[in-house]
Amino acid sequence: MLHDPSHREMPEVAGEIILTQEEVDILQALAEEWARIASLPIHKERAQLWRKLNDLESERPMVWINEIPWHEMNYNDELTIRCKNEWARSQEDLMRKTIYQWKHMPGDMIINPWLDCPLSVHSTDFGIIEDVELAITDETSDIVSRHFIVQIRDMDDLEKIKIPVITHNREATGIRFQLMNDIFGSILPVRQQGQTHIWFTPWDYLIRWWGVQEAMEDLILRPDMVHAFYERMVEAWMVELDQFETQNLLSLDCNNTRIGSGGYGHTREMPGKPFDPEWVRPHNMWGCSNAQIFSDVSPEMHWEFAIEHDLKWLERWNLTYYGCCEPLAGKGHLMKRIPNLRKVSCSPWNDTRMAIRELGDDYVISRKPDPAIFAEREFNRERARREIRDFLEEADNRCHIEMIMKDISTVRYDPRRLWEWENICMEEVMQHETR
């Protein structure tokens, strides 16, 4: 996510990063394990399968797991962080989680044969951060219930939404890039990475400032005000994207990059033309949008108060992904009005038969099985298998499908539940391939 509505990110301060020899040894050992895994031929095979899926030539459904409750997943100390330096801890955490997922619940994940060094990019954000009351049930989890304090009350508040300013701290990027090459260069290549896929979701921000009930009521009571604020958010994102483009801070995402709320972005259709490998533009990349709060909003209002505004953003990209948690069954005719749409979310709250009927084989259906199955007292393996199989049988080889298990709030501190679900899902999609 480019922005975090819960707080305002501070710019990175360039400074020397000093590690102990023990920290270097820890990171190099993880890099050696990463390199061993990345050298396996299965990664190229899976990249080809993801490419075929996204090009609507799929051989079988693809599987990926994301948004994992990592605080509940530490098994045999595999996720225990041992470094002390803040940067080293962050790098160690990334590498341990990647290796852990590969070992226990890979699905169709792919590991790059290199390490990314993200550019030190900062956005001043939108001028408002959420004011929220939290209800916390697990102090170790970042999954909490929120009550938002209203900050948008009338048109005068429109000026609170500011246009972001993007800056790149080249010195900070250079320091980290040199350090990573010094540590990992003999084991893995290191690549500088700019901004890849941008999570564009104006409604996720507006309801934090507006209030959920208040915003939904104003769709009817004050529609002109809703249009004005939503258009301001679209404008803010558009100007920010212009800055990423003009400052040459974008990187390709037609690779092992998550697209929308789904899986990887491999496709033959990107980067497309014109393309300068030294200067990536939005039309070489994936776009996305959603309106998760519109679960119970009519198709007409969904179009008027979200998608119609979003088209200005969506048309800037090569291909796009639409949706997240909001059920889109019954709104397939809206999806068909997005000219470059390729992937559509199918959350657990959809009428799946209707979604399959509406989307057919014209799009990739990004199916999200219900993660609530992990929160029950006992993990019901039979129900997990039945839910996966029922959806695949409904699709009946007529659809292009990715199975994305996400939004996992808890596994009741039993990591094996997620490992078992992955095994079940892979068994089912492999059988689906041969039917």
C-alpha positions in Angstrom: 0.0 0.0 0.0 1.4 3.4 -1.0 -0.4 5.2 1.9 -1.5 4.3 5.4 -4.5 6.2 6.6 -3.8 5.4 10.2 -0.6 7.6 10.4 1.6 10.0 8.5 4.8 8.4 7.3 8.0 10.4 8.0 10.6 10.8 5.3 13.6 8.4 5.6 16.7 10.0 7.0 19.9 9.1 5.1 22.5 7.8 7.5 25.1 5.1 7.7 23.8 1.6 8.6 26.3 -0.2 10.8 25.8 -3.9 11.4 27.6 -6.4 13.5 29.3 -9.4 12.0 26.7 -11.6 13.6 23.9 -9.7 11.8 25.7 -10.0 8.5 26.1 -13.7 9.0 22.4 -14.1 9.8 21.4 -12.2 6.7 23.8 -14.0 4.4 22.7 -17.4 5.7 19.1 -16.5 4.8 20.2 -15.2 1.4 21.9 -18.5 0.7 18.7 -20.4 1.5 16.7 -17.9 -0.6 19.1 -18.4 -3.5 18.8 -22.2 -3.2 15.0 -22.0 -3.4 15.0 -19.4 -6.2 17.2 -21.6 -8.4 14.6 -24.4 -8.6 13.1 -24.8 -12.1 9.5 -24.8 -10.6 9.6 -21.0 -10.5 9.9 -20.6 -14.3 7.1 -23.2 -14.7 4.8 -21.3 -12.4 5.6 -18.0 -14.0 4.4 -19.5 -17.3 1.2 -20.7 -15.6 0.5 -17.3 -14.1 1.2 -15.7 -17.5 -1.3 -18.0 -19.2 -3.9 -17.3 -16.5 -3.6 -13.6 -16.9 -3.6 -13.9 -20.7 -6.9 -15.8 -20.5 -5.3 -19.0 -21.7 -5.2 -20.8 -18.3 -4.2 -24.4 -17.9 -5.5 -24.7 -14.3 -6.6 -22.5 -11.4 -3.7 -20.8 -9.6 -3.3 -20.6 -5.8 -1.7 -17.9 -3.6 -1.9 -17.0 0.1 -1.6 -13.5 1.4 -2.4 -11.3 4.4 -1.3 -13.9 6.9 -1.5 -13.5 10.8 2.3 -13.8 11.1 2.1 -13.1 14.9 0.5 -16.6 15.2 2.7 -18.5 12.7 6.0 -18.9 14.5 6.8 -22.6 14.4 10.1 -24.0 15.7 11.4 -20.5 16.0 11.5 -20.1 12.2 10.2 -16.5 12.4 12.2 -15.4 15.4 14.2 -12.2 14.5 17.7 -12.2 15.8 19.2 -9.0 14.4 19.2 -5.8 16.5 19.7 -3.1 13.9 16.3 -1.7 12.7 17.1 -2.1 8.9 18.6 -5.6 9.4 15.5 -6.7 11.4 13.2 -5.5 8.6 15.3 -7.4 5.9 15.5 -10.5 8.1 11.8 -10.4 8.7 11.0 -10.3 5.0 13.4 -13.1 4.2 12.2 -15.4 7.0 8.6 -14.9 6.1 9.3 -15.6 2.4 11.3 -18.8 3.2 8.7 -19.9 5.8 5.8 -19.5 3.3 7.8 -21.4 0.7 8.4 -24.3 3.1 5.0 -24.6 4.6 2.3 -23.1 2.4 3.7 -22.1 -1.0 0.7 -22.6 -3.3 1.9 -21.2 -6.6 4.2 -18.6 -5.1 7.4 -17.6 -6.9 10.6 -16.5 -5.4 12.8 -14.1 -7.4 16.5 -15.0 -8.0 17.4 -11.5 -6.7 16.7 -9.2 -3.8 14.9 -5.9 -4.2 16.2 -2.6 -2.8 13.2 -0.3 -2.6 13.8 3.3 -3.5 13.5 5.7 -0.6 10.3 7.4 -1.8 8.1 9.6 0.4 4.6 11.0 -0.1 3.2 13.8 2.0 -0.2 11.9 1.7 -3.7 13.4 1.6 -3.6 15.9 4.5 -5.9 13.9 6.8 -5.3 10.8 8.9 -7.9 8.8 10.7 -9.1 9.7 14.2 -10.1 6.4 15.6 -11.2 4.5 18.7 -9.9 1.0 18.8 -11.2 -2.2 20.3 -8.4 -4.7 20.8 -8.8 -8.3 21.6 -5.3 -9.6 20.9 -2.4 -7.3 21.8 -0.1 -9.1 19.5 -2.3 -8.6 16.4 -2.8 -5.5 14.2 -6.4 -6.8 13.5 -8.6 -4.5 15.5 -12.1 -3.1 15.5 -12.4 0.7 14.7 -14.8 3.4 15.4 -14.0 6.4 13.2 -14.3 10.0 14.5 -16.0 12.1 11.8 -13.7 14.7 10.3 -15.7 15.5 7.1 -19.0 17.3 7.9 -19.7 19.8 5.1 -18.2 21.2 1.8 -15.9 23.5 3.8 -13.9 20.4 4.8 -13.0 19.7 1.1 -9.9 21.9 1.6 -8.6 19.4 4.2 -7.8 16.9 1.4 -4.3 17.9 0.1 -2.5 17.0 -3.1 0.5 14.7 -2.2 4.0 15.7 -3.0 6.5 12.9 -3.9 10.2 13.0 -3.2 13.0 10.5 -3.7 15.8 10.5 -1.1 18.6 9.4 -3.5 21.2 9.4 -0.7 19.2 7.0 1.5 18.5 4.7 -1.5 22.2 4.7 -2.4 23.3 3.8 1.2 20.9 0.9 1.4 21.8 -0.3 -2.2 25.5 -0.3 -1.5 25.0 -2.1 1.9 22.8 -4.8 0.3 25.4 -5.3 -2.4 28.1 -5.6 0.2 26.1 -8.2 2.1 24.4 -10.1 -0.6 26.2 -9.4 -3.8 28.3 -12.6 -3.8 25.1 -14.6 -3.2 22.2 -12.9 -5.0 21.9 -9.9 -7.3 20.4 -6.8 -5.8 18.0 -4.6 -7.9 16.7 -1.1 -7.1 12.9 -1.2 -7.2 10.6 1.8 -7.6 6.9 2.0 -7.0 5.2 -1.0 -8.5 1.5 -1.7 -8.2 -0.5 1.1 -6.6 -3.5 0.2 -4.4 -6.1 2.8 -5.5 -9.0 2.8 -3.2 -10.5 6.3 -2.4 -13.5 5.0 -0.6 -11.3 3.2 1.9 -10.0 6.6 3.0 -13.1 8.6 2.8 -15.1 6.4 5.1 -12.4 6.7 7.7 -12.8 10.5 7.7 -16.5 10.7 6.9 -17.9 7.9 9.0 -19.4 4.7 7.4 -23.0 5.4 8.2 -22.7 9.1 7.5 -21.0 8.5 4.1 -23.7 6.0 3.0 -26.5 8.3 4.0 -24.9 11.2 2.1 -25.0 9.2 -1.1 -28.7 10.1 -1.0 -28.9 13.2 1.2 -25.9 15.1 -0.2 -24.9 13.5 -3.5 -23.2 16.6 -4.9 -20.9 16.7 -1.8 -20.0 13.0 -2.2 -19.1 13.6 -5.9 -17.0 16.6 -5.0 -15.0 14.8 -2.3 -14.5 11.6 -4.3 -13.4 13.6 -7.3 -10.9 15.4 -5.1 -9.4 12.0 -4.0 -9.1 10.9 -7.6 -7.4 14.1 -8.5 -5.0 13.7 -5.6 -4.0 10.2 -6.7 -3.7 11.3 -10.3 -1.3 14.2 -9.5 0.7 11.9 -7.3 1.0 9.4 -10.2 2.2 12.2 -12.5 5.0 12.9 -10.0 6.0 9.2 -9.9 6.1 9.2 -13.7 8.0 12.5 -14.2 10.6 11.6 -11.5 11.1 8.1 -13.0 10.1 6.3 -9.8 7.9 3.5 -11.3 8.9 -0.2 -11.8 7.2 -2.9 -13.8 4.7 -5.1 -12.1 4.1 -7.8 -14.8 6.1 -10.2 -12.7 5.9 -11.6 -9.1 4.1 -8.5 -7.9 0.6 -8.7 -6.3 -2.1 -7.1 -8.5 -5.1 -5.6 -6.8 -6.3 -8.0 -4.1 -5.3 -11.0 -6.2 -2.2 -12.8 -7.4 0.8 -12.2 -9.6 0.9 -9.9 -12.6 2.7 -12.0 -15.2 1.3 -11.3 -18.7 2.6 -11.2 -22.3 0.6 -8.0 -22.8 3.0 -6.0 -20.7 5.0 -3.8 -20.8 3.5 -3.2 -24.2 4.4 -0.2 -26.4 5.8 2.3 -26.2 8.3 1.0 -23.6 11.6 2.4 -22.4 13.2 -0.1 -19.9 15.0 2.9 -18.4 11.7 4.9 -17.8 8.6 2.9 -16.9 5.2 4.6 -17.5 1.8 3.8 -16.2 0.7 2.4 -19.5 3.4 -0.3 -19.0 1.7 -1.4 -15.7 -1.4 -2.8 -14.0 -4.0 -0.6 -12.4 -6.8 -1.4 -10.0 -9.7 0.1 -8.0 -12.4 -1.0 -5.7 -15.2 0.3 -3.4 -15.3 -2.2 -0.6 -17.8 -0.2 1.4 -20.3 -0.5 -1.4 -21.4 -4.1 -0.6 -25.0 -3.1 -0.3 -25.1 -0.2 -2.7 -27.1 -0.6 -5.9 -25.3 -1.1 -9.3 -26.5 2.3 -10.4 -25.0 4.0 -7.3 -21.9 1.9 -7.5 -21.3 3.2 -11.0 -22.2 6.8 -10.2 -20.3 7.3 -7.0 -17.2 5.1 -7.7 -16.5 3.5 -11.1 -17.5 6.4 -13.3 -15.0 8.6 -11.4 -12.4 5.8 -11.4 -12.3 5.5 -15.2 -9.9 8.5 -15.4 -7.5 6.6 -13.2 -8.1 3.2 -14.7 -7.6 4.3 -18.3 -4.0 5.2 -17.6 -2.9 1.6 -17.2 -2.4 -1.3 -19.6 -4.7 -3.7 -17.8 -6.7 -3.4 -14.6 -8.1 -5.4 -11.6 -11.4 -4.4 -10.0 -12.7 -5.2 -6.5 -11.8 -6.6 -3.1 -14.2 -7.6 -0.4 -17.4 -6.1 -1.9 -19.6 -8.6 -3.6 -19.7 -7.9 -7.4 -22.2 -10.6 -8.5 -25.1 -8.7 -10.0 -22.8 -6.0 -11.2 -21.1 -7.8 -14.0 -22.6 -5.4 -16.5 -20.6 -2.6 -14.8 -17.4 -4.6 -15.0 -17.9 -4.9 -18.8 -17.9 -1.1 -19.0 -14.3 -0.9 -17.8 -12.4 -1.1 -21.1 -9.1 -2.5 -20.0 -10.4 -4.8 -17.2 -8.7 -8.2 -16.9 -9.3 -9.5 -13.3 -12.3 -9.3 -11.1 -12.5 -10.1 -7.4 -15.0 -12.7 -6.2 -15.1 -12.4 -2.4 -16.7 -14.9 0.0 -19.9 -12.8 0.1 -20.7 -13.3 -3.6 -23.4 -15.3 -5.2 -20.8 -17.4 -6.9 -23.1 -18.9 -9.5 -24.2 -15.5 -10.6 -20.6 -14.2 -10.7 -19.5 -17.2 -12.8 -22.4 -16.7 -15.1 -21.8 -13.0 -15.6 -18.0 -13.1 -16.0 -17.6 -16.4 -17.8 -14.2 -16.7 -19.5 -13.9 -13.0 -20.4 -11.9 -12.2 -17.2 -9.8 -13.8 -14.5 -12.1 -14.6 -11.6 -10.1 -13.8 -8.4 -11.8 -16.1 -6.0 -11.4 -15.5 -2.2 -12.4 -18.5 -0.1 -13.8 -17.6 3.3 -10.9 -17.2 5.9 -13.4 -17.6 8.8 -12.9 -21.3 8.5 -9.6 -20.9 10.4 -11.2 -19.1 13.4 -13.5 -22.0 14.4 -12.8 -24.2 17.4 -11.8 -27.1 15.2 -10.5 -26.8 11.6 -13.0 -28.5 9.4 -10.9 -30.0 6.6 -13.9 -31.6 4.9 -15.7 -28.3 4.7 -12.6 -26.5 3.4 -12.3 -29.1 0.6 -16.0 -29.0 -0.2 -16.0 -25.2 -0.5 -13.1 -25.2 -2.9 -14.4 -28.1 -4.9 -17.9 -26.7 -5.2 -16.6 -23.4 -6.6 -14.4 -25.2 -9.1 -17.2 -27.5 -10.2 -19.5 -24.5 -10.6 -16.9 -22.9 -12.9 -16.8 -26.3 -14.8 -13.6 -25.5 -16.7 -15.3 -22.5 -18.3 -13.5 -19.8 -16.3 -10.0 -18.5 -15.6 -9.5 -18.7 -11.8 -7.0 -17.7 -9.2 -7.7 -19.0 -5.6 -6.5 -16.3 -3.2 -6.7 -17.0 0.5 -6.4 -13.6 2.2 -7.8 -11.5 5.1 -6.7 -14.2 7.6 -7.3 -12.6 11.0 -6.4 -15.7 13.0 -5.6 -19.4 12.7 -6.1 -19.7 16.5 -2.4 -19.9 16.9 -2.3 -23.2 15.0 -0.2 -22.5 11.8 -0.9 -26.0 10.6 -4.4 -25.0 9.7 -3.2 -22.8 7.0 -0.6 -25.4 5.8 -3.4 -28.0 5.6 -5.7 -25.6 3.7 -2.9 -25.0 1.1 -2.4 -28.8 0.7 -6.1 -29.3 0.2 -6.4 -26.4 -2.3 -3.5 -27.5 -4.4 -4.9 -31.1 -4.5 -8.2 -29.8 -5.7 -6.8 -27.5 -8.4 -4.5 -30.2 -9.7 -7.5 -32.6 -9.9 -9.5 -29.8 -11.6 -6.8 -29.6 -14.3 -7.2 -33.2 -15.3 -11.0 -33.3 -15.3 
